[in-house]
Every structure is written in C-alpha cells, then in structure tokens.
C-alpha cells in the first residue's frame, strides 16, 4: 500500500484511501443508537447494538491488519513514522487517564460529601470488601505481570526472543488469572451495582478497569502471535512497545483503585469519615 519511500522523497507515510474510518464511525453510531433503543425497550434495539458492535470489531481487525502489513511487509514505518505512532499512543493513554479520572472524581465526591440521605460513607447497610483479601491478591498479580512484561521488553532489546516469548506468556497468564479472580470477587460481592452510589461507583470503576485488563491481555496475545511470525525486531517493535505502555497504565490505575476504592473508601463508618464533620 502506498508508494515507496525512495520515490516519494520523504520519510513519512501517506496512507492510501481506506474504508475503515467510515465503517468505524458508522459502527459507533449504530451501536450507540442500538444501546439507547435496547435500554428503552424498543424492538430491534438489541440487534442494532450487536450490528454496530460487530462493525466496530470488523473495523478494528481490518485497520490493524493494514497497519501490520504496512509495518512488517512494506517498510512504511520509518523512524519518523514510529515517532508519530508513539506520540499517538501517549495521547491515547492520556485520554484513558481522563476517563478514569472521571470515575475517581465521582467516588471522591460521593464519599467526602455524601448526600443527606446517605450521611455516612460507606452508606449504611453496605458490607464492603476488605482490601487485604482478594484485592491484595489481585495487586500482587498485576504487579508481577508488570515485572514479567518489563522482562520481555528488556529481552527484545537484547535480541533474546526466547526470553521475550517467555515473559509475554507469563504476562498473558497473569492477566487472565487476574480476570478470573475479579469475576470470582464479583460473584461473591455482598452488594450489587444497584446498592447506592457506593455500588455504582465501585462496579463501574473496577469493571472498566477489568475491561482494560482484558483489552491489554488481547493486545499482548496479538504481540505474541506477531513475535512468533517474526514481525518484530530489536529496532522495530512499536506495537509491542505500545502494548507494554498500555499494560503499565493498567497497573498504575489498579494501584490507585486499591488505595482509593478498597482501602480508603472501604473504611468503616467510625474510621476515615466522620459524618458529623461532613454535616457542619
């Protein structure tokens, strides 16, 4: 795809016309409309939602396939192009930081300034999940996965692709293990998403983080497949580097979750937050 670098006279990649921006936008619009229709009970809402989501998945697969082809077989990803891709990944992670910032803001606002109906935090009747059980286990799992993916990153710099594969396999295993433990935690949680603002903010924040762990695990599995197909080298592995950055972002968010939601936000009513000081 695209003309060669020697013919175009500059190191940048001018992409060819592609259908994926259109299909991605149409899929996003369709899934949004389908979600609204489904939640309001309209006929065909579920089908529209599935159709839109399927278009998004098709766009993701097709677009990333083209990017991999441009990088691995056409040599379009020069040093200048790699810099642009890294900058784009950094901006994407910044947008993800803002995404989670909104949930943390909601949690802090609800806990520090609860409404007159709640008065205390955690709200009365909520049996919180202690931080030193399953949450601590998940913390150890994610921190260990951060170490293994860093090991894999160091190994690819030294050209030791066997160690890179071993580190990636361990990281993917730990990511799947984390998700299984979180599902078990959800199944045995003493409250639901409908139990006051505590349940809502808890499940939205931890649930979206779990979704990001799932995406990051898939990201690393794709990198493992590409590594097996010898599409990465010591000098060219922007996709792998982006996956590592994303995984470290997921680790950092979990540390904030553990401290804020499980430890700080789960303190007993006579512990961290005194309702009398809130009402003054």
N, C-alpha and C positions, 0 to 999 in steps of 0.2 A: 504494500500500500504506500502510495506517495513516491515521489522521485527520489533518487539517490542524493546523498549529501554533496558528492562531488559536482553534480550537475546544478544544484540549487545555489551553491556558493556560500552557504552559511550553515552553522551547526544546529539550527533549530528545526523542529519538526512541524511542518504544516500538514495538518491532518486532512485526509480526504473527506468528502461529504459522507455522513453516516446517518442511518435511520434511528440510532439509539436515543439521542436527545428527545426526539418526538415520541417514541414509544415509552420512554421513561416518564415524560410529562403526562402523557395520556393515561398511563397506568396509575400514576399518583392521583390524578383527578378521578379516575374511575374507582379506585379503592376508597378514596375519601367519601365520595358520594354513596358508594355501597355501604360503608360503615355507618354513615348517618341514616340511611334508609333502613338498615338492619336494626339499629338501636331504637328506631321509631316504629318498627313493626310493619314497614311497607313490604309488599310482595316483591320478590326478586332482589331484595337487599343483600341477602347472603350470597347469591350468585354473582351479583355485581362486585361485591367485595372480593370474592375469590378470583374473579376475572381480572380485576385491577392488580391484585397481589401477584397473580401469575404473570402479568405483563411486566411488572417490576422485576421479578426473578429472571424472566427472559432477557430483559434489558441488561441486568447485571451480568449474566452469563455471557451474552454476546459482546458486550462492550469490553469486559475484561479479557475475553478471548482475543479480541482485536489488539488490545494493548500488549498482551503477552506476545502475540505474533510480531508486532512492531519491534518489541524489545529483543526477542530471542532469535528471530529469523531475518529481520530486515535491517537490524543495526541502526534503528532510528533514535535510540536513546543515547545520545551523546552526553558528554559531561554537563553541558548547558541544560539539556533536557532533564537530566537526572536532578539537577539543582531545582528546576521548576517543579518536578514531581515531589521532591522532599518538602518544598515550601507549601505545596498544596496539601500534603499530609499534615503538616504542622497546623495549617489553618483549619483543617477538618477536626483535629484533636482539640483546638481552641473552641470550636463550636460545640463539641461534646462537653467540654468543661462548663460552658454556659448552660447547656442542657441540664446537667446535674446540679449546677448552682441554683437553678430554679427550685428543684426539689428540696435541697438543703435549706433554702430560704423559707419555703413553706413549713418545713419541720421546725426550724428555729422560731419562726413567728408564732406557730401554734403552741409551742412548748413554753416559750418565755412570756407570751402574752395570751394565755388561754381565754376563751370567752366566759361569760358569767355562768353559762350552762355547764361548762367543764370545770372551772375554778382551779383544779389541780392538774399536775402532769406527772406521770401518766394519768389519764382520766380514770375515775373510779370504775371498778369492775374489770379493768384491763389487767390481765396477768401477763406481764411482759416476759420476753425470752431473755434469760440471763446471758451475759456476754462470755462467760468462762466455760461454756459447753460447746455446742455446735458452732457458734460464731468464731470462737477461738480456733477450733479445728480448721474451719474454712480459711482463717487468716494464715495459719501455718501452710495450708495447701497452696494458697496463692503466692505467698512469699517464696515458697520453694519453687513454684513454677517460674517466678521471676528470675531466680538463680539459674535454673536449667536453660531458659531461653537466652540469658546472657552468656552462658557457657557455649550454646550453639552459635551465637553471634561472634564470639571470640574465635571459635573454631573455624568459621568460614573465612575470617580474615587471614588465618594462618594456612589456609588451604587444606585443612583436615576435614574433609567432607564426611568421613565416617563419624567423627565426633559431633559434627553438625546434625546429622541424622539422629544420632542417639539423644542429643539434647532436645531436638524437636519432638521426638516420640515421647519422651518423658513429659515435656510441657503439655502436649495434647492429652496425654493420660491424666495429668493433674487437673487440667481444665475440665475434662469430662467427670472426674471424681468430684470436683467442686460442685458441678451442676447436680449430680446425684445427691450429694449431701444437702444442697439447698432445697431440692424437691422434697426430701425427707423432712426437712425443717418446716416447710410449708404444710405438708400433710399432717404434722403433729402440732402445729401452732395453736395456742389456746384462744386465738382471736382471728377474725377474718378482715377482709378489706372493707367490709361494711360496718365494722365496730369503731365508730367515731373517727375523728381526724387522725388519731394515732394509727389505726389500722390502715387508713387510706394512704397516709404518707409512708408508712413502713413498707407496705407491699409495692407501692409504686416505685419507691427509691430502690429497694433491694431487688425487685422484679426486673426493672430496667437494667440494673447492673448485671443480673444474671443473664439477661438477653445479650448484653455486650460481651459477657464471657463466652456465650455461645457463638457469637459472630467472630470473636477473636480466635476461638478454637478452630472454626471453619477456615479462617484466614490462614492459620498456621498449618492446617492439614493440606490446604492448596499449595502452600510453600513447600511442604514435604514432598508432594507429588512433583512439583516443578524441580525440586532438587534431585529427585530420583531420575527425572528426564534430562538432567544436566543442563538446565536452563539458567542456572546461577553460576557465577564465578567469584573469585576474590574481589574483582573490580566492579562487577555488575550484579548487584543483588538488591536493587531499590525496593522491590516488592517484599522481600524478606525483611529488610530493614524497617519498612513501614509497618509490617505485622508486629515486629518487636516493639516499636514505639507504641503501637496501639495496646499491646499487652501490658506494657509498663503503666500506661494510663489507667487501664482497668485495675491494676494492682493498687495504684495510689488512691483511686476512688474508693476501693474497698477499705483501705486503712481509715479514710475519713468516715465511711459508713460504720465501721466497727467502733470507732471512738464516739461519734456523734449519736448514732441511732441506737446501737446496742448498749454501750456503756453509759454515756452521758444522758441520753434520752430515756433509758430504761431504769434510771434510779428510782427508788421507792419514793412515795409521796412525802415521807418525812426526811428525805435525803437531800437531793440537789435543789429543788424548787420549793420555796415556802409560799403557799397560796396567800397568806396574809400580806406579804410584801408585794405580791402582784396586784392585789386589790387596792392598795394605798393610792 
